[in-house]
Amino acid sequence: MVTLKQLAKELNVSISTVSKALNNSEEIGEETVKRVKELAQLYNYTPNKVALSLKQNKTKTIGVIIPDILNHFLAKVLFGIEREATKRGYNIITCISNESLEKEKEALELLANGSVDGFVLCVAEETQIEGEVNHFKRTIAKGLPIVMFDRVAHDVLCDKVIVDDFDATYRATKSMQLKKRKNIAFISRINDLSVGKLRERGYNKAILEESNQEPLVLNLKKKDDSQQKIKAFFKKHKNIDGVISADSSSGIIAINTALNKGYKVPKDISVIGFASKSVSNHSIPRLSIIRQHANQIGANAADLLINRLEKKFDEEIEFKTKIVKTSLVLSKSTLK
Amino acid sequence: MVTLKQLAKELNVSISTVSKALNNSEEIGEETVKRVKELAQLYNYTPNKVALSLKQNKTKTIGVIIPDILNHFLAKVLFGIEREATKRGYNIITCISNESLEKEKEALELLANGSVDGFVLCVAEETQIEGEVNHFKRTIAKGLPIVMFDRVAHDVLCDKVIVDDFDATYRATKSMQLKKRKNIAFISRINDLSVGKLRERGYNKAILEESNQEPLVLNLKKKDDSQQKIKAFFKKHKNIDGVISADSSSGIIAINTALNKGYKVPKDISVIGFASKSVSNHSIPRLSIIRQHANQIGANAADLLINRLEKKFDEEIEFKTKIVKTSLVLSKSTLK
């Protein structure tokens, strides 16, 4: 890479002249500006933005750390962050923690040294299990604010955006009970995540409020053959007339398994799942879904961070927690 | 953030002593090293890695630019890049171009100024349509190598990793013809992408080699209701006995639509689609798939870049193009 110094030498002018010419300073004559710019272009000269950012202490860039890029919900949140950031004139750079505490720490350190102004992140599974929060606190102490979304560390004082997971399954279960469903099952492949546990508790609460049914839960492991397990579950519990699914695929598989066994959906079995609109298309009838508004979660998180960076809050001491409510979008897999 | 200078002042030693102490230099006494480190920790001092990288000209970080984070295939490639990079001691930071030429240029500039040593990227749709390549060439001219994967710019001299899209659908179609399928249709939601066009051509070639069938293609738009369109397509073409799907969802929808209309799968209609293993579970029988080995594509791309960064090639002038072959994984949606 060519430097200002080399350009100056070749043109036989001072470094400051080159710098001013590149910045269109009025102190420099038109002819010189033209000569400098032509040579700079010839040599592919670009001002070193990193060096600039060290001076100005502003990168206009947000660091995003997400635990799992194969998770469609997280990918959509990232999309929402990206869109909001762009609208406000910020770039984003993303690191993936792969659910590892170590990688999360590394990503924070990598980006905290001059590359970004602050962070939007979702806490890694391992970090949640170990209850480690010092790396977050250290980052904030360095002057880089953090906004956490979805999986948050309650011990860290920072802005947060969360989902009403508990309420979502509570309401979905209630809506089935209102339609006289008497044996509603809960199927989940995300029992190991905090949000999975919250969803199961919301279902449990609704079930236990009715005296005539015990909770009926099928927890699938990541390695399980979901089709086989759900088929066996239906065979064992013949009176199931409703299914709440906590993840993005077991609701679809439940419908297809029910149809395959000769049940009518929704007449014999109603199904509601957490899933995106595009996946809800993978069954006929379409899956009724609990929508999480991932885009909005991302947009809110970016908005909170940028407001803090631009000091739009009244008080430095105040932190915000936003709840993005899910909505129940009923399709033909549930009785109207 | 505290600086070396401030630490030196407080400890009443020279800046160079602080720097050497932090780097465990043998020139500095044990006691001093201890004092310096304690104070540095107290003030959360971290060496400014960006400044270091400017000096050493090595960041051990790879910039990844992907066009669409909601695309599961691209997310999986990113996962593969991340894993290989970690294994080799490199970090990755990712930018999303959102299929926009402008954003792709911005991402290259943002990261090229000291944050990364080189790039792994998949070309944005708009860039492909406009045929723009100068931003790639400029980046390479600055000394930052690029490896392109999946969607590549053939006019740019660099390392590449591509998929055998044409061969994949050609072979899948041939395999159905061998099972005496006479009316094989092609359904695609990605007709606007270069890989989508290649897949259609592979199908066309196989069909045109047999004299008894004309190509029968359904191109879906992103906004279309796929279930409705596929249902109407089956109604119009009653003799369809095979479907090749170019994207990750229309194969699943084709099976479910066929079952819904009372067809038997695979007896009446065989279906093969480009999809991941987890999505292949969304139909009963399971969808037979063309697997793209996204992980391997990512690992190969990272490997090529790191080898180039570490100058493991014999010649600087030589560029490599690796082809990662797809495999046909037959499940119960096709006759054995």
HADDOCK unambig.tbl for C-alpha pairs under 7 A between the chains (distance, minus, plus):
assign (segid A and resid 1 and name CA) (segid B and resid 142 and name CA) 5.75 0.50 0.50
assign (segid A and resid 44 and name CA) (segid B and resid 142 and name CA) 6.91 0.50 0.50
assign (segid A and resid 48 and name CA) (segid B and resid 113 and name CA) 5.57 0.50 0.50
assign (segid A and resid 49 and name CA) (segid B and resid 113 and name CA) 5.73 0.50 0.50
assign (segid A and resid 50 and name CA) (segid B and resid 113 and name CA) 5.95 0.50 0.50
assign (segid A and resid 50 and name CA) (segid B and resid 114 and name CA) 6.05 0.50 0.50
assign (segid A and resid 69 and name CA) (segid B and resid 75 and name CA) 5.89 0.50 0.50
assign (segid A and resid 69 and name CA) (segid B and resid 79 and name CA) 6.97 0.50 0.50
assign (segid A and resid 70 and name CA) (segid B and resid 72 and name CA) 6.76 0.50 0.50
assign (segid A and resid 70 and name CA) (segid B and resid 75 and name CA) 5.81 0.50 0.50
assign (segid A and resid 70 and name CA) (segid B and resid 76 and name CA) 6.35 0.50 0.50
assign (segid A and resid 72 and name CA) (segid B and resid 70 and name CA) 6.76 0.50 0.50
assign (segid A and resid 75 and name CA) (segid B and resid 69 and name CA) 5.90 0.50 0.50
assign (segid A and resid 75 and name CA) (segid B and resid 70 and name CA) 5.81 0.50 0.50
assign (segid A and resid 76 and name CA) (segid B and resid 70 and name CA) 6.36 0.50 0.50
assign (segid A and resid 79 and name CA) (segid B and resid 69 and name CA) 6.97 0.50 0.50
assign (segid A and resid 92 and name CA) (segid B and resid 95 and name CA) 6.63 0.50 0.50
assign (segid A and resid 93 and name CA) (segid B and resid 93 and name CA) 6.07 0.50 0.50
assign (segid A and resid 93 and name CA) (segid B and resid 94 and name CA) 5.45 0.50 0.50
assign (segid A and resid 93 and name CA) (segid B and resid 95 and name CA) 5.26 0.50 0.50
assign (segid A and resid 94 and name CA) (segid B and resid 93 and name CA) 5.47 0.50 0.50
assign (segid A and resid 94 and name CA) (segid B and resid 94 and name CA) 4.81 0.50 0.50
assign (segid A and resid 94 and name CA) (segid B and resid 95 and name CA) 6.38 0.50 0.50
assign (segid A and resid 95 and name CA) (segid B and resid 92 and name CA) 6.65 0.50 0.50
assign (segid A and resid 95 and name CA) (segid B and resid 93 and name CA) 5.27 0.50 0.50
assign (segid A and resid 95 and name CA) (segid B and resid 94 and name CA) 6.38 0.50 0.50
assign (segid A and resid 113 and name CA) (segid B and resid 48 and name CA) 5.47 0.50 0.50
assign (segid A and resid 113 and name CA) (segid B and resid 49 and name CA) 5.75 0.50 0.50
assign (segid A and resid 113 and name CA) (segid B and resid 50 and name CA) 6.13 0.50 0.50
assign (segid A and resid 114 and name CA) (segid B and resid 50 and name CA) 6.09 0.50 0.50
assign (segid A and resid 142 and name CA) (segid B and resid 1 and name CA) 5.82 0.50 0.50
assign (segid A and resid 142 and name CA) (segid B and resid 44 and name CA) 6.92 0.50 0.50
assign (segid A and resid 252 and name CA) (segid B and resid 282 and name CA) 6.32 0.50 0.50
assign (segid A and resid 253 and name CA) (segid B and resid 282 and name CA) 5.76 0.50 0.50
assign (segid A and resid 256 and name CA) (segid B and resid 283 and name CA) 6.52 0.50 0.50
assign (segid A and resid 256 and name CA) (segid B and resid 284 and name CA) 6.46 0.50 0.50
assign (segid A and resid 282 and name CA) (segid B and resid 252 and name CA) 6.32 0.50 0.50
assign (segid A and resid 282 and name CA) (segid B and resid 253 and name CA) 5.75 0.50 0.50
assign (segid A and resid 282 and name CA) (segid B and resid 282 and name CA) 6.42 0.50 0.50
assign (segid A and resid 283 and name CA) (segid B and resid 256 and name CA) 6.51 0.50 0.50
assign (segid A and resid 284 and name CA) (segid B and resid 256 and name CA) 6.46 0.50 0.50
